[in-house]
Amino acid sequence: MPPRLKNYSGDKMNVEPWPPRWLTPVADVDIERGKGLVAIDFAQEYGIITKDSVAGNSGTKLDLRDWQQELIKHIFAFNENGGLKHRINLIGMPRKNGKSALASILALYSLVLGPEGGEVYSVAADTGQARIVFKDAARMVTESEELSTMLKVYRNAIYYAKKNSSYTALSAEAYSKEGLNPTFVVFDELHAQPNRDLFDVMSLAMGARGDMASMLAITTAGTKSDNTGRDSIAYNLYQYGKSIAQKEIEDDTFFMAWWEDDGDHRSEETWKRANPGFGDLNAPSDFHSSVRRTPEAEFRTKRCNQWVSSRLAWLPSGAWAEREAEFTVGEDEDIILGFDGSFNGDATVIVGCTIPKNPDEPNKVFMVAAWEKDIDNDNADWRVDVRMVEEAIIAFCQTHPNVREIACDPYRWTRSMQVLQDLGLPIVEYPSTSPRRMVPACTKFMDAVIDKTVIHDGDATLARHLDNCVTKIDAVGPRIVKDKRDSPRKIDAAVAAVIALDRATVGRLAVMVPEFFS
């Protein structure tokens, strides 16, 4: 095997492959009492490269990189009861970063060193894809004298008689998977699933094993919607993992390590950040070549791990993230509150925006409060606590006496608006369903982001809602909408931010040219 290339140019890379862009937290104590080091030793002993590549010739020993070892240690972390910490492990990285080889050796490890009577499966959207991981594992068995004496390889299964355990490659018809009792499932290229049926069947089938079973879903990004028009299972889990990583929610049984970069897909810096094996497991020359001959959406998805939408995304990729800044909002600052409320299902959000007195200063956009139905909450009776929303607005106005307007969409919130107005708060109606109001407001917001006349506090909920926005263009003009009318992806925080900035710019003009309003 050729020496490992830390950097193809000979200089130290300025982007480290670990940690990835999104990593859910795992306590050191859980990693230390886990079986990650055992799995690493097994992989180093029995893993081989099954195809000639930049990483080495076919048949040579698998050399786990530092970032791969860290990943394995996180996957096989143990809880305080001595069981697997994570029920679901979602691993996202672009193609040609060693996904199949890693999945194959971990499947073999789970077969050989897993529990008695183990059932290991590799599944995918079609039989051919499911067999990719299986065939690599079978090759590793036949190449090892020790493993080949222990394990019996069949066309679609590997059997370990001593433990009465098996490893099987399955086709994609979800209805045929009832009755299985998996201990370890490798779900290859989860993004390609036409719907979530197969994932749900395999996930539920692991239930009888408790914390002795886990699923490794390893995938690149893909389109956000499946053939039902709703969020794909891969995108759904990706969003869930991001929420955990950003500490919006807690779930110790779910682990995600996701490499991605939303920068310019033609930039080498983007390739480095998105690909942990860049210049090592894959050749930079391949990127330079393929970016010129691959359709943009496919390259962004497969090589930069960027999610694509079936409709036109609103803000340019990375533009909002670039405007994040540290700032405080003083008690004496003039502020507009944008409010977008829901009755049920959607989110209720209050976003603030300052009105700078100095024309050279940017507007500051910041989150005040948000209430959002959990994505896995099937309770059709879920309602936002109206009194809690009212109290949050009152409390903010008490600490910030210069709130000039509270711009609200009146739909189903007329009573609350009246209550707040009776308290002397500056309520202003702002119907966000009006295209003639929202089209110029959305244009103003985008211009502010692109022209860098706005900064924000980096709130994760607002960033996610902005990312969920797509552009609807009709006779009135372009404005933000959901990708699908019944989509679970919320945009309410984005709407509230648009409202706040729209009214703040009007307020800014009043501050600079007061006679205009006299």
Helices and strands as residue ranges (DSSP letters): E 22-23, H 28-32, H 36-46, H 66-75, E 88-92, H 99-112, E 119-123, H 127-143, H 145-150, E 151-153, E 157-160, G 161-163, E 165-169, G 174-177, E 184-188, G 190-192, H 197-205, G 206-212, E 214-219, H 233-245, E 254-258, H 268-274, H 284-293, H 296-304, H 319-322, E 335-340, E 348-354, E 363-371, H 386-399, E 403-408, H 414-422, E 427-429, H 435-450, E 454-456, H 460-468, E 470-473, E 478-481, H 492-512, G 514-517
